[in-house]
Amino acid sequence: MGDVTGFLKHRRETPARREVPVRLRDWREVYEPFPIVKIRTQASRCMDCGIPFCNNGCPLGNLIPDWNDLVYRDHWREAIDRLHATNNFPEFTGRLCPAPCEAACVLGINQDPVTIKQVEVEIIERAWSEGWVQPLPAGEKTGRRVAVVGSGPAGLAAAQQLTRAGHEVVVFERADRPGGLLRYGIPEFKMEKRFLDRRLAQMEAEGTEFRCNVNVGVDLTVEQLRADFDAIVLAGGATTWRDLPIPGRELDGIHQAMEYLPLANRVQQGDLDEPPITAAGKRVVIIGGGDTGADCLGTAHRQGAAVVHQFEIMPRPPDQRDPSTPWPTWPLMFRTSSAHEEGGERVFSVNTLEFLGDEQGRVRALRAVEVESRVVDGRQTFEPVEGTEFELPCELVLLAMGFVGPERAGLLDELGVELDGRGNVARDDGWSTSVDGVFVCGDMGRGQSLIVWAIAEGRSCAAAVDRYLTGDTLLPAPIEPTSAPLR
């Protein structure tokens, strides 16, 4: 490393967030610019550790010590080459990944870890500004055609790799624009869509074709798809949301997060003047304490909610890494996102029992109870605490409780692919489904997961498809499938 004592001389520092009253007036990203001199200082904190556990912590196997050293030495062009060697879209992961690499950082054993994620995003933004990110079309065409169903991060990664390998790639997306959850799930204040659009433009210049407003299995039959393409990659994600079937669920004003968030994004895209579902002036309850719940929270703040409560059935995590998740595993600990800084009340260890409506059939309140978490026969259960029931007024309820797997009707049913025990598309150790020539990657085969896993799976799946079509491949494959094997 360029400065082997950097971690002794410098503390961890990250960009400041814009003041809350200022950022709530717009939808731009929340962070202030970070001076180059500071990012080089942060890169110098990367130690000369014998085994860089950050590489293992990152599903992509990012060459983190390499590009930290190059940034410290002011060799930015070489840094982006190292970064792009393992990651197609560092501008996405640098903004949206929770950074398991930092959780595995050796320095993090007894100090604050290296600011890996921030160095990553600074490298790619420097590369874009300098014009170093250019289309990389294939030198030769193979004459083989591949259909990629789904344009989220897994589908985009697979498509870009396969296009660069010389195949003719068509990405099918049922929405009106490509990007999947990057487009319509992630709020603008977490990632402005201009970053997505410029990468899509690069992919189109390389030869990838995007066909939007096409729901495969509905608008386009599986028979047509199989007749037109030599291989199919399923990358449609885990889009079946978890519901809350309790009394009053049918009342107006109760919506899934993925009914609510896309409308807010469409306003920012210029499609709508006002969202049909809005938190403006309302008392809002968000059920679900994860990232999607935080996205709903930040969106509700910007829409002018009167008050927001965010419910989580799990107990409040500890402020420091819990002993049950020792280094270098992902730590169980209390986290505060930018949305949580902006207001609202987080309520832990609470379960919603019933939604209460008014005479017009709209939700007016919910009834909930405090719970204690227990493990019974190896399974976590939640027992109500006697005498703790309460009623909370609300006019908007957002369900952000995660996803239970891919949608089966249409595409999956028509293909006849086998599912694993969790309802995801089953795959063998070559990313292949039970149907010849059909492969799967990302959340559709893995279940709901992180963006970095989606990109890693897309890259590895692309290598498997390339080998299937040509008998060999030079494409990298950072990971192996983790779902249940095919029978």
KAZI-V776767 format. One line per field, one symbol per residue. phi: phi as a letter, one per 30 degrees, with the letter a starting at -180 (. if undefined). psi: psi as a letter, one per 40 degrees, with the letter a starting at -180 (. if undefined). Layout:
phi = ???
psi = ???
This chain:
phi = .dbdceddcbddbbdddeeedddddbcdedcdeceeddddddddddddddbddeedddedieddeddddddedicddddddddddbbdbdddddccddiddddcdddddbbddddedddeddddddddddiddbdbdddbcdiccbcccjcddddddddddddddjddcbccbdddbdkhdddccddedcadddddddddddddddkdcccchbcdjbdbdddddddcbdabcdbdiccdddcbdbejddddjcbdedcddedddddddjdbdbddcbceicdcbcckcdddddddddddeddiddabcccbdddddddcededbdecddddadbbddddddkicccchbbdcaccccdcicdbabcbbdbcdbcbhicdbbcdceicdacbdacbbccbcjbckddcdjeddddiddcddcidddbcdcidddceiccbaiddccjeacdddddddddddedddedddcjaacddbdbcdbddddd
psi = idgeededdiihhiiiiiiddddeeaeiieiiihiddddddddeehifidhgeddddhdefigdddddddddefgddddddddedehdgddddeddhegddddehddedeihiigddddddddddddddeeehiigiidiieeihhhhhhfaddddddddddddeeihhhhhhdieiiebdddedhidedhheddddddddddddeehhhhifhhhecdhiddddddeidihhhfeigehihiggihedeiiehiideddddddddddeedidihdhieheihhhhhheaddddddddddddefidihhhihdiihiidihidegiifihhhihihiddddeaihhhifihhdihhiadefiheiihiiiihhihhfeihihhihheeiihhiiehhhhgeaieaihdibdddddfiiiaeeeihiiaefeiaehhehiiiaddddihaidddddddddddddddddddeeiieiigdiiieihii.
